[in-house]
Amino acid sequence: MSGGYTCSIATREHPVDMPRDYDDDDSDNDSMCGTLDEPDLEAAPGQILRAVEAAGVGAYPGRGLKWKVGQTINVKFMGGTPDTHKTVALIVTTWEDRANISFNFSTKGDGDIRIAFDPKKGWSSYIGTRALRVPKDKPTMNLGYRQSTPTKSFVRHVLHEFGHALGLQHEHQSPASPILWDEEKVYREYASTNGWSRSTIRDNILKKVNSTNYSKFDPKSIMLYNVDKRLTKDGRGINHPGTLSETDEEFIRNMYPFPESSSESESGSNSDADSDSD
């Protein structure tokens, strides 16, 4: 994915997802990242998950935003309680179990990713390795956690922001997105609820990413914003799921593949041999 309070590739040097000062009541109208409910599959058939590949899509020509396959990414907590730290680490195993990447959490050192917990700054993250270009005393991710934040909502937000941290783009900005936004309604809505400028709204919601690396439109993706049916021309909306979709899982496995074990290779060879002998 790209960086910025936008999601356009290699155009901004700020984190994705703008802050929103609100109490997360887990409502369907909550349009911030990670506020996900069960999807209305009839509302929007198919949406994509995109990821930045290693060549030519980073902030500099020829440089991508992926971490190295098999890498252990150091994560520093810049605030929050020990219980919250444990909860975040537990949630993130959802990504670790499906990708050849791991996270080492600590409250010490510099950290490749640094997490703040400022409820006034909402939920945001730099995309992939762009975090490495942020000054070491600054956070690269903010989890706008409040004590009133429902557990289900917190899980969704953390999964979404760590998706960005691994290099994933917003789902609704896919080149394959079928969402028919009523743009003027979108501008009015997000200016009112989030306090965003028109350029921020365009970059976070309306602008499709110029990418050739994407899969079929996936309305179940964790990387999707809530799509309010009031803001579309055809009256169709999308509510979010609370965890990774099958497409999310497949894409992150392909992005950070596990090595094929020797036992699996041997088993496959034996199967081929048995097939040939028949």
N, C-alpha and C positions, 0 to 999 in steps of 0.2 A: 504494500500500500504506500501511498504517498504520505507526506507529513503535512502538518499545518492544521490550523483550526479549520482546515479544509481537508478534502480527501482527493484532490487532484494530484497526479503524480509529479513529483519533483518541481513543485511550484512554490511551496511555502516551507519555512523552517520553524514551524510551530506545531504543537500537538493536535491530533485529530479530535473532534468533538468539542464543542464550545461549552463553557460553564453555564449552569443554570441554577439560580438560587431558589430552590423550592423544596418542599417536603415531599419526598417520594412516597406517594400513597398507593403505588402499584396500580394506578388507574389506567384504563385503555387509552386515555387521551395523553398520557405521558409520552412525549416524543423524543426524549433523550436516549442516548445509546444504552442498550442493555435492558430497557424496560420492555420486557417481552411477555406475550401471552400466547395461548395456543393459536396457530395460524388459521385463517379462513382460506382454505385451499381453493375454493371456488372464486375468491376475490381476485387473485392474481396468479395465473398458471405459470409456475416456474420462475425462479430467480437465481442469480449466480453468486458464486464465491470467487473472488479474485485474489491473487497473491503476487507480490513482486518477485520476479525471477532474478537470477544473479547477474544477468548481463543487460546493461543499457537502460535500466529503468530507475536508477537511483538519482540522487540530487546532482550527481556529476556524471558526465558521459561515460558509459561503460561500467558504472558502478551500481550494484543493486543494493537492496535493503534487507536481504536475507541474512540470517546468522549462518555460521558454518554448521553443516549437518553433523550431529553428534556433539555439538558444543554444550558446555554447561554455562548458562548465563547467570551472572551474579546479580542479585536483586537486593537493594538496600531499602529498608523501611525508614522513611524520614518522618516519623510520627506514628500515631496509632498505638494501640495497646497490644500486649503479648497475645491476648486471646484473638484479637482481630488479625494479627500476623499469622497465627496458626490457621485461622479460617481461610485467609487468602491462599496460603500455601496448599491447603487441602483442596480448594476449588480448582487451582491451577493444575493439579494432577490430571484433570480431565484432558487438558492439552498434552501433558507429558506422556500419558498412556497411549496417545495416538500419533506421536511424532518423535523422531529421533533427536530430541532436544531435551534439556533438563534445566531446572532453575535451582540455584543455591541462594536461600534467603538468609539475610543477616541485618543487624542494625549497625554494623561497623563497616569500615572500608569505604571505597568510592562507589562501587556498584555499577554495572553496565546499564541497569534500569534502576531508577530511584523513585520510590512511591511516596507521595504526600497524601494526607487525608484531610483536605480542607473542604468542608461541606459547602462553602460559599463559591468554590471554583468548579463544582460539578464533577463530571467524569471525562477524562481525556487521556490521550497517550500519543507519544511520538510513534511513528511507523518504523518498525524493525530497527536496523542498525543506525538509523538517524539519531537514535538516543545517544550514541557514542560521541556526537558532536555537540552535545549540551554541556555547559560548564558543570563541573563535578559537584558544585554546591547547590545545583538547581535540580528539582524533580523532573523526571521524564514522563511521569504518569501521575494523575491525581484521581483518587477514589473518593468521591464526595459522600462518604459514609456519615450517616447520622444515627443516633441510637434508635430513632424511630423508623429507620429503613427496614422494611420487611426482609426476612432472610432470602426469600425467593428472588426478590428484586436485586439484592446484593450479589447473589450468585450470578445472575444474568449480566450485571454490569461488569463484574470481574472477568468473566469469560470473554465478554466483548472487548474490553480494553486490552486483555492479554492477547487476543486475536490480532489487534492492531500491533502490539509489541512484537509479535512474531512475523509481521509483515503483511497482514491481510487488509484489504480495502473494504469500504462500505458496500454492502450488497445492493442497496437501492441505487447506487451510482454505476452499476454495471452497464457496459455497452448493450447487453441483452435485456436490460430491464424493460418490462412492458408497462410500467406505471405511467399513467396519463395524468401528470400533475396539472392542476389549475394554478399556474404559476403566481398570479396575483394574489390568490387566496393563501398560497404557501408563504409568500412574502409577508402578508399581513399577520398571519398566524404566528410565525416564528419571531417576527419583530415584537409582537405583543407578549408571547409567553417566554421567550428566551432573551429578548433584548438584542437580537442580532441585526447587523446591517444587511443590506441587500446582497452585498458581495459575499458575506459570510454564509448567508442562506443559499445563495447560488452554489458556492463551493462545497458546502456540506451536504446539500440535498439534491439540487436540481441538475448540477453539472455531471455529465457522464464522463467517466475516466477513459482516456485514450489508451486502451490496452488491447492486445491480441490474446492475452493469456487469461481466459475465463471459462467457466463451465456453464451448464444450463442454469437458467434463472431459478433460484431456489428460495421459495417463500418461507422455508423453515430455518434459514441460516441465522446463526447467532450474530452475524455481522450486519443485520438489517435493522433499520429504524422502524418504529411503528408508522404505518401509513394510514392516516385518518381518511376515511371515505369522504369526508366533507371537503377534502383538499384535492380530490381527483375529478377529472372531467366526466368519467363514467360512473362515479359513485362507488367505486370498488376500493376497499381498504385491505390492509394486511396487519394482522396482529402477530406478535413474535412468539416463537417457542422459548423455552427456558434453558435450553442446553444446545449442544452442537447437533447439527443435522447430519444425515448420512453423507451429504455432499461436503460439508465442512470437514468431516472426519477423513474422507477419501482425499480431499485436496491437501490437507495438512500432512497426511502420510506421504503423498507424492512430493510435497515440497521439502519435507525432512524425512527421507526414507530410512527405514531400518535396514541394516545389512541382512542379506539372506543367509540364514544359518547353514552350516555345512550339513547338518542332519536333514534339513529340508531339501538341500540340493541333491544329496545322496538319494533321498526318498523319491525325488522327482526323476532322477536318472533311472532308478530301478523301475519306476512306473512306466517310463518310456520304453525301457528294454522289454518289460513284460508285454507291452502293447505291440511292439515290433514282432516279438516272437509269435504272437497270435496271428 
